[in-house]
Amino acid sequence: MRATFLTSLRRVTTTQSNIGALKTFTVQLQQQRHLPSSTRPLHNMPQKSGLVANETVRQSTQYSALEGLITNAAEASPLQRFCEPVEQKLQSNEAPDEIEEELNIGWKAIITRAAATPHGESGRSALAAFLVSLSQKRADGQQPDSSYGTVQDMKVWQDLPTFGWSVRDAWNFPAEDNAPLEEKQRWINVNAFVATLVDQLQDKANNNPDLSLFAIWTIRDALEEDNVSDPAVAAASVWFIYAASALLNFSKNQKSFEGKVAKGGFAHKDAGWTGYSPARWQVWQQRLDNIRGEVKREETKQLVQAAIDAIGKTS
């Protein structure tokens, strides 16, 4: 089964395994009609986004609407509140780029909230469930065959238009070994959140957005390179903890991607991988078993063990 990854932007990290993939991926992205122009202005949105909400996002209705999901506080119609800014622009027939900008604010609110929410707390699953519910909603006044509420050829809200691009932005900020602890934790948390989404969205009819390539990128950096990075291993581990069954299913079905975006890491550069496969799954399992003694932080050791346990439950 071959999947075309239509929901990502340029891969900018420069590990040995990613340099060649970046060149190929950039050419592919320029050819994909679903991708926004790199020169289109984003108005008030920052050109560089991270895993911490900026002032525009923090002051947004969308960010506020998510508060109750994180704190378990009673919140009247958080879904409706979250959707209001976009719905109002749709009803006012505002320009498509204005609607897209409002969508981007909402997506960044979700992603930064997820990054700030400890992955072991209920807020992670609540945010994922919220997004799944959002994908089942139809924009007010939208008819099944109507172009109303369409952004970048994707339907609001069913296709979560441009959400994948915002996730891709987040992947520009992996935590390094020398990063502050808080930054490392945000990277682990956002991986856990997207892993939960992949697990919950894998059976969605149109598979849009397809976020499964992010798992390969994170796991590759941790388990397919010669060096061992604690933050990378921790982030890879939560993919197995929260999405082991989905990853195994992708591997059994040999889900693949165009070009070299999903190729093997430097230690497996000649494997010829183009995505998921049973052989790659076995490599991941074996590397997890061996890497427990190589990581330094106790939390990382615990996450590796939890990942191994999660894989064991899928057998």
Summary of the structure (lengths in Angstrom):
residues: 315
radius of gyration: 19.0
end to end distance: 22.1
largest distance: 58.7
contacts: 1018
relative contact order: 0.13
helix: 55%
strand: 3%
